[in-house]
Amino acid sequence: MSNPSPLKPNVSVVDLVNRIAEERVPLQRHKDPWVAAAIGFCTGGFGLGFYLENIVDSIVPLAIWIGLIIIGLPMLELPLLAGPFLAGYYGYARAKASNSRMLAYRPTVAIRPANAIVVEPPLIPAVAENIHVTVKPPPPPLLPAAQNPITQKLKLITELKQAGHMTESEYEEKRRELIGSI
């Protein structure tokens, strides 16, 4: 016998709140889950809408509250006492799920030997369509060894050492500086 309900049997309100919070699009900025919980508990959906900067996040706790009113009619409105706790929990779950998804989808930047920056777009299809990747042109070709300024400087300090104008320690120090600048 199949269950006609779209929800799984024995699904709690907390599971429903978790599922709603996890399915929502990540917020624009990192939000503190405990602050969101406190705001949700004290002000309900209206405060959450302002804190999370999203109108839908103010509607979800309000819809849960209206559902509690309907469910609570035969029970002398006792489920209404859970309203602030559920709004606070929704704020906590929403901020925590959003923060974890933002970290998971942060683009990574890798610097390649040819000085090209490659950006891997996030896996969110709506965001991935709006990303345009540009690649830097390759660096100019290297000069021949005889025209390279570092090669010329190394040649000059070698000639100064051979002519006796530079000591061995000065030569080694200058040579290390030039090679370190490559």
Rosetta silent file (secondary structure, phi, psi, omega in degrees, C-alpha in Angstrom):
SEQUENCE: MSNPSPLKPNVSVVDLVNRIAEERVPLQRHKDPWVAAAIGFCTGGFGLGFYLENIVDSIVPLAIWIGLIIIGLPMLELPLLAGPFLAGYYGYARAKASNSRMLAYRPTVAIRPANAIVVEPPLIPAVAENIHVTVKPPPPPLLPAAQNPITQKLKLITELKQAGHMTESEYEEKRRELIGSI
SCORE:     score description
SCORE:     0.000 S_00000001
   1 L     0.000  126.251 -176.041    0.000    0.000    0.000 S_00000001
   2 L   -89.625  153.386  179.902    1.579    3.318   -1.056 S_00000001
   3 L   -87.924  119.625 -178.334    1.608    6.469    0.990 S_00000001
   4 L   -73.016  -14.674 -177.711   -0.372    9.242   -0.796 S_00000001
   5 L   -74.904  138.608  176.961    1.461   11.973    1.139 S_00000001
   6 L   -70.179  -20.067  178.648    4.399   13.649   -0.684 S_00000001
   7 L   -86.875  154.305  175.696    6.233   13.733    2.645 S_00000001
   8 L   -69.763  153.693  176.713    7.879   10.697    4.128 S_00000001
   9 L   -65.422  147.637  178.584    6.021    9.161    7.049 S_00000001
  10 L    62.679   35.952  175.809    7.057   10.492   10.454 S_00000001
  11 L   -85.742  124.572 -178.493    8.644   13.665    9.067 S_00000001
  12 L   -86.756  167.688  177.764    9.006   16.194   11.861 S_00000001
  13 H   -64.731  -34.741  179.281    8.681   19.956   11.571 S_00000001
  14 H   -65.066  -41.130  176.276   12.415   20.225   12.308 S_00000001
  15 H   -62.907  -39.998  178.692   13.203   17.958    9.324 S_00000001
  16 H   -63.630  -43.325  178.517   10.957   20.097    7.154 S_00000001
  17 H   -63.684  -42.208  177.955   12.707   23.293    8.321 S_00000001
  18 H   -61.131  -44.518 -178.357   16.120   21.703    7.639 S_00000001
  19 H   -64.607  -41.393  178.251   15.078   20.649    4.148 S_00000001
  20 H   -63.447  -45.120 -177.876   13.718   24.109    3.318 S_00000001
  21 H   -64.448  -37.138 -177.473   16.866   25.818    4.643 S_00000001
  22 H   -77.458  -26.054 -178.565   19.205   23.522    2.699 S_00000001
  23 H   -83.379  -12.872 -178.718   17.320   23.848   -0.607 S_00000001
  24 L   -74.365  154.885  178.200   17.444   27.640   -0.645 S_00000001
  25 L   -67.355  142.663  178.825   20.048   29.532   -2.689 S_00000001
  26 L   -58.396  150.225  177.906   23.098   30.663   -0.652 S_00000001
  27 L   -71.846  168.653 -178.916   23.005   34.178    0.779 S_00000001
  28 L   -72.403  -33.384 -177.092   25.175   36.952   -0.624 S_00000001
  29 L  -132.162  163.153  176.122   27.367   37.200    2.484 S_00000001
  30 L   -66.025  133.305  178.040   28.436   35.066    5.435 S_00000001
  31 L  -124.874  143.978  179.025   25.932   35.267    8.303 S_00000001
  32 L   -77.183  121.530 -177.935   26.393   34.150   11.913 S_00000001
  33 H   -62.295  -35.093 -177.935   23.983   31.246   12.623 S_00000001
  34 H   -72.153  -35.586  175.650   23.611   32.136   16.314 S_00000001
  35 H   -66.369  -42.052  177.850   22.736   35.749   15.547 S_00000001
  36 H   -61.931  -38.848  178.448   20.199   34.529   12.992 S_00000001
  37 H   -64.999  -42.835 -179.851   18.729   32.179   15.625 S_00000001
  38 H   -65.733  -42.436  179.136   18.425   34.982   18.179 S_00000001
  39 H   -65.777  -41.835  177.993   16.826   37.338   15.657 S_00000001
  40 H   -62.874  -39.452  179.687   14.438   34.590   14.496 S_00000001
  41 H   -67.743  -43.388 -175.064   13.439   33.808   18.073 S_00000001
  42 H   -79.916  -38.774 -172.682   12.891   37.443   19.077 S_00000001
  43 H  -116.989   -6.357 -179.645   11.375   38.934   15.931 S_00000001
  44 L    73.394 -150.576 -175.584   10.218   35.965   13.881 S_00000001
  45 H   -68.050  -29.928 -177.195   10.319   36.093   10.117 S_00000001
  46 H   -63.896  -46.649  178.014   10.342   39.871    9.828 S_00000001
  47 H   -66.249  -37.753  177.828   13.695   40.248   11.570 S_00000001
  48 H   -63.155  -38.174  178.484   15.125   37.278    9.680 S_00000001
  49 H   -60.444  -39.900  178.614   14.130   38.906    6.399 S_00000001
  50 H   -72.625  -44.384 -176.589   16.121   42.017    7.319 S_00000001
  51 H   -67.674  -44.528 -178.286   19.125   40.155    8.748 S_00000001
  52 L   -84.246   -3.346  176.411   19.387   37.614    5.927 S_00000001
  53 L    56.448   44.618 -178.122   18.551   40.337    3.352 S_00000001
  54 L  -152.049  123.968 -177.158   15.982   38.143    1.631 S_00000001
  55 L   -66.735  -32.462 -179.296   12.195   38.550    1.581 S_00000001
  56 H   -65.952  -33.009  178.816   11.610   34.804    1.164 S_00000001
  57 H   -71.020  -13.114  172.616   13.428   34.174    4.441 S_00000001
  58 H   -90.552  -23.612 -178.763   10.825   36.311    6.182 S_00000001
  59 H   -79.910  -35.720 -176.414    7.952   34.419    4.539 S_00000001
  60 H   -60.154  -52.055  177.965    9.089   30.889    5.476 S_00000001
  61 H   -63.153  -33.299  177.693    8.854   31.341    9.288 S_00000001
  62 H   -64.516  -41.203  177.749    5.560   33.206    8.801 S_00000001
  63 H   -65.407  -39.124  176.520    4.197   30.256    6.781 S_00000001
  64 H   -63.601  -40.611  179.684    5.343   27.847    9.487 S_00000001
  65 H   -64.200  -42.143  177.536    3.627   30.038   12.093 S_00000001
  66 H   -64.505  -39.400  175.681    0.373   30.057   10.080 S_00000001
  67 H   -61.177  -39.013  177.850    0.634   26.262    9.781 S_00000001
  68 H   -66.601  -34.183  176.910    1.019   26.046   13.561 S_00000001
  69 H   -63.640  -45.522 -178.393   -2.109   28.168   14.004 S_00000001
  70 H   -65.375  -44.836  179.381   -4.109   25.811   11.781 S_00000001
  71 H   -66.448  -34.448 -173.894   -2.717   22.696   13.471 S_00000001
  72 H   -79.261  -10.286 -179.260   -3.183   24.238   16.914 S_00000001
  73 H   -54.219  -50.134 -179.837   -6.901   24.996   16.622 S_00000001
  74 H   -76.255  -10.502 -177.235   -8.026   21.635   18.022 S_00000001
  75 H  -108.105   26.810  177.914   -5.192   21.642   20.589 S_00000001
  76 L    60.740   33.142  176.921   -6.029   24.957   22.273 S_00000001
  77 L    60.778   23.162  177.225   -3.273   26.748   20.297 S_00000001
  78 H   -64.331  -35.169  178.043   -0.461   25.003   22.243 S_00000001
  79 H   -63.676  -18.000  177.037    1.721   24.545   19.108 S_00000001
  80 H   -61.642  -25.969  179.052    1.894   28.353   18.850 S_00000001
  81 H   -65.005  -23.105  179.836    4.332   28.267   21.754 S_00000001
  82 H   -82.964   -8.662 -176.812    6.804   26.533   19.436 S_00000001
  83 H   -54.839  -53.614  179.556    6.669   29.413   16.893 S_00000001
  84 H   -61.426  -36.179  179.714    9.599   31.466   18.225 S_00000001
  85 H   -67.430  -40.780  178.630   11.707   28.337   18.635 S_00000001
  86 H   -69.326  -37.519  176.657   11.013   27.204   15.069 S_00000001
  87 H   -65.159  -40.609  176.539   11.709   30.685   13.670 S_00000001
  88 H   -65.034  -40.894  179.086   14.981   30.752   15.605 S_00000001
  89 H   -67.559  -37.614  177.447   15.860   27.271   14.400 S_00000001
  90 H   -62.774  -43.436  178.173   15.047   28.219   10.807 S_00000001
  91 H   -59.799  -44.020  179.110   17.366   31.239   11.082 S_00000001
  92 H   -63.139  -49.567 -177.102   20.143   29.047   12.493 S_00000001
  93 H   -64.907  -38.622 -178.719   19.680   26.290    9.881 S_00000001
  94 H   -65.783  -47.155 -179.037   19.400   28.784    6.999 S_00000001
  95 H   -65.804  -41.591 -178.642   22.578   30.690    7.921 S_00000001
  96 H   -66.715  -43.852  179.015   24.542   27.500    8.584 S_00000001
  97 H   -65.068  -40.620 -179.845   23.449   25.830    5.306 S_00000001
  98 H   -65.035  -43.919 -179.739   24.147   29.001    3.335 S_00000001
  99 H   -62.760  -41.888 -178.730   27.624   29.431    4.858 S_00000001
 100 H   -68.752  -35.901  178.077   28.594   25.831    4.121 S_00000001
 101 H   -71.012  -35.903  177.598   27.362   26.087    0.509 S_00000001
 102 H   -62.825  -40.643  178.954   29.209   29.390    0.017 S_00000001
 103 H   -68.405  -36.043 -178.560   32.454   27.739    1.143 S_00000001
 104 H   -70.319  -30.536 -175.768   31.837   24.706   -1.082 S_00000001
 105 L  -103.710   13.642  178.499   31.220   26.825   -4.192 S_00000001
 106 L   -67.423  129.502 -179.711   33.971   29.409   -3.731 S_00000001
 107 L   -65.699  145.962  178.112   35.932   29.683   -6.985 S_00000001
 108 E  -105.411  144.362 -179.947   39.532   28.570   -6.843 S_00000001
 109 E  -119.656  128.745  178.421   42.356   30.480   -8.490 S_00000001
 110 E  -124.485  136.146  178.191   45.556   28.766   -9.577 S_00000001
 111 E   -97.932  122.922 -178.546   48.614   30.500  -11.008 S_00000001
 112 L   -91.920  161.879 -179.545   50.198   28.528  -13.803 S_00000001
 113 L   -56.781  -29.151 -178.780   53.873   28.719  -14.819 S_00000001
 114 L   -86.132   16.416  178.961   52.983   30.823  -17.875 S_00000001
 115 L    62.415   24.147  175.551   51.449   33.445  -15.521 S_00000001
 116 L   -92.976  137.202  178.584   47.927   32.642  -16.735 S_00000001
 117 E   -99.216  124.812 -179.731   45.186   32.715  -14.111 S_00000001
 118 E  -110.039  125.655 -179.948   42.644   29.916  -14.432 S_00000001
 119 E  -109.877  125.133  176.262   39.344   30.316  -12.585 S_00000001
 120 E   -92.636  116.601 -176.604   37.223   27.251  -11.925 S_00000001
 121 L   -69.890  156.432  177.565   33.580   28.432  -11.807 S_00000001
 122 L   -66.617  166.477 -175.795   31.278   27.246   -9.026 S_00000001
 123 L   -87.003    0.948  178.653   28.960   24.341   -9.659 S_00000001
 124 L   -75.799  117.845 -175.065   25.763   26.375   -9.289 S_00000001
 125 H   -60.548  -37.972 -177.676   24.314   26.452  -12.836 S_00000001
 126 H   -65.494  -36.013 -179.481   22.609   29.849  -12.411 S_00000001
 127 H   -81.028  -35.756 -176.477   25.862   31.474  -11.309 S_00000001
 128 H   -64.634  -28.204  179.753   28.057   29.530  -13.747 S_00000001
 129 L   -69.203  -25.605 -175.091   26.185   30.996  -16.739 S_00000001
 130 L   -93.527    4.106 -177.561   27.134   34.544  -15.706 S_00000001
 131 L   -96.924  129.536  176.583   30.887   33.932  -15.373 S_00000001
 132 L  -117.401  119.755 -176.351   33.152   34.986  -18.203 S_00000001
 133 L   -98.518  128.035  175.213   36.717   33.703  -17.957 S_00000001
 134 L  -115.900  141.664 -178.693   39.509   35.648  -19.603 S_00000001
 135 L  -112.382  134.563  178.381   43.011   34.281  -19.939 S_00000001
 136 L   -66.325  146.341  176.310   46.081   36.499  -19.945 S_00000001
 137 L   -67.050  157.385 -179.517   48.160   36.359  -23.119 S_00000001
 138 L   -64.693  154.631  179.803   51.406   34.423  -22.848 S_00000001
 139 L   -65.429  157.905  179.342   54.459   36.379  -21.699 S_00000001
 140 L   -62.928  154.116 -178.398   56.730   37.847  -24.392 S_00000001
 141 L   -63.880  148.920  179.984   59.456   35.499  -25.649 S_00000001
 142 L   -69.533  149.197  177.158   62.685   35.477  -23.700 S_00000001
 143 L   -72.384  154.571  173.332   65.665   37.368  -25.057 S_00000001
 144 L   -59.531  154.104 -174.034   68.624   35.407  -26.366 S_00000001
 145 L   -55.376  -35.305 -177.892   71.146   34.669  -23.624 S_00000001
 146 L   -70.991  -28.005 -177.807   73.601   37.297  -24.901 S_00000001
 147 L   -94.614   -7.822 -178.732   70.949   40.089  -24.759 S_00000001
 148 L   -66.890  127.937 -177.575   69.494   39.116  -21.380 S_00000001
 149 H   -61.474  -34.042  179.831   70.292   41.899  -18.826 S_00000001
 150 H   -69.419  -39.803  177.085   70.991   39.406  -16.045 S_00000001
 151 H   -62.739  -39.423  179.023   73.424   37.506  -18.257 S_00000001
 152 H   -65.441  -40.790  179.343   75.143   40.791  -19.086 S_00000001
 153 H   -67.148  -39.825  176.837   75.428   41.709  -15.386 S_00000001
 154 H   -62.080  -40.016  178.849   76.832   38.273  -14.532 S_00000001
 155 H   -64.266  -40.662 -179.483   79.375   38.683  -17.323 S_00000001
 156 H   -65.009  -45.535 -178.956   80.311   42.156  -16.002 S_00000001
 157 H   -69.691  -28.393  175.274   80.900   41.030  -12.403 S_00000001
 158 H   -66.164  -41.052  178.364   82.946   38.052  -13.696 S_00000001
 159 H   -66.446  -39.134  178.677   85.152   40.479  -15.660 S_00000001
 160 H   -64.929  -37.836  179.108   85.513   42.744  -12.582 S_00000001
 161 H   -67.414  -42.923 -179.187   86.567   39.768  -10.448 S_00000001
 162 H   -67.142  -30.519  179.183   89.083   38.609  -13.054 S_00000001
 163 L   -80.543   -7.846  178.075   90.518   42.147  -13.299 S_00000001
 164 L    88.674   10.286  179.768   90.994   42.200   -9.520 S_00000001
 165 L   -87.750   -3.530 -176.729   88.454   44.972   -8.818 S_00000001
 166 L  -142.394  137.030  178.255   86.215   42.634   -6.789 S_00000001
 167 L   -79.176  168.290 -179.616   86.998   40.081   -4.063 S_00000001
 168 H   -62.799  -41.571 -178.570   85.734   36.490   -4.147 S_00000001
 169 H   -68.134  -38.500  176.655   83.172   37.133   -1.361 S_00000001
 170 H   -64.573  -40.996  179.058   81.834   40.275   -3.119 S_00000001
 171 H   -61.283  -47.298 -179.496   81.577   38.320   -6.368 S_00000001
 172 H   -63.616  -39.098  179.764   79.641   35.465   -4.713 S_00000001
 173 H   -65.044  -47.236  178.674   77.297   37.920   -2.946 S_00000001
 174 H   -64.026  -39.423  179.962   76.500   39.831   -6.164 S_00000001
 175 H   -63.943  -43.422  177.951   76.098   36.587   -8.091 S_00000001
 176 H   -62.233  -39.285  178.538   73.592   35.242   -5.496 S_00000001
 177 H   -62.886  -45.482 -179.093   71.628   38.525   -5.700 S_00000001
 178 H   -65.624  -43.958 -179.624   71.425   38.367   -9.500 S_00000001
 179 H   -68.573  -35.194  177.879   70.454   34.699   -9.590 S_00000001
 180 H   -68.520  -22.097  179.292   67.914   35.270   -6.783 S_00000001
 181 L   -82.097   -4.967 -179.792   66.238   38.011   -8.837 S_00000001
 182 L   -73.416    0.000    0.000   65.396   35.581  -11.632 S_00000001
